């Protein structure tokens, strides 16, 4: 069986079209299937629209979370309930065309455990495309694993890969990074990312920044290492400057018109204090990000809580981490 996991938040206007296109695509697979739609705390009637369709089609399984936990938590909830031997993840906004799933599934049947989608072309503004382009390349530079460029959560996975992914204990999950981390045989397929069909994006600038930080903090310690290197570099520069100023003071030698015996140096002193203070505050911010993630993980709260389900056994929270 093929399971298709779809997170949705305030997508009521597009649910009927989403279901129509999913069933149209599934008709070409010639295999049993199920759709797992995760309502991520919607406030616009998304759950009602899903429940109405699920009452007519038992292959549509609905999970309603108790509040808006975020896109990654919603995907996690859907993956935890997927029963198929092959599992796909697509977005509810139809920017990931369901019709593309057929060739991804076929590729997975060739022996690949993970087939991820590579966004060859986006239908967003130039500024947004540039920001995404830069972020994925910075993430690849920072990360200690080779996260594929321009790949989102749209993918198809085997049962073995899904079980490995579900067993990972992180609460703050960055699915595309975890998917790479588990290893196995993986490949990417290019596709043209469509424009949003209805509504507007639920990923605000703040949510995008949080997701970006989750990716960097969760898969790289390079920012901490760079902070240490920056501190060492500033220390070396300070020692060299101190040695130079001491030489000037003792010898009375003037460099570029500056002599420590004749200059009070208020401007240079203030600039040095501001520069070092900025480095210290920036460093504390980086350390704070890592400590904040550690604090969230240490509390051990589940990634999501389920309010109710349709056509599925009710489970109140995310499953415990594997020992």
Secondary structure as UniProt FT lines:
FT   STRAND          2..8
FT   HELIX           12..14
FT   HELIX           15..26
FT   TURN            27..29
FT   STRAND          33..39
FT   HELIX           46..56
FT   TURN            58..59
FT   STRAND          60..65
FT   HELIX           71..81
FT   STRAND          86..91
FT   TURN            92..93
FT   HELIX           98..100
FT   HELIX           101..109
FT   TURN            110..111
FT   STRAND          114..121
FT   HELIX           126..142
FT   TURN            149..150
FT   STRAND          151..158
FT   HELIX           159..167
FT   HELIX           175..181
FT   STRAND          186..192
FT   HELIX           205..219
FT   HELIX           222..251
FT   TURN            256..257
FT   TURN            260..262
FT   HELIX           266..299
FT   STRAND          305..310
//
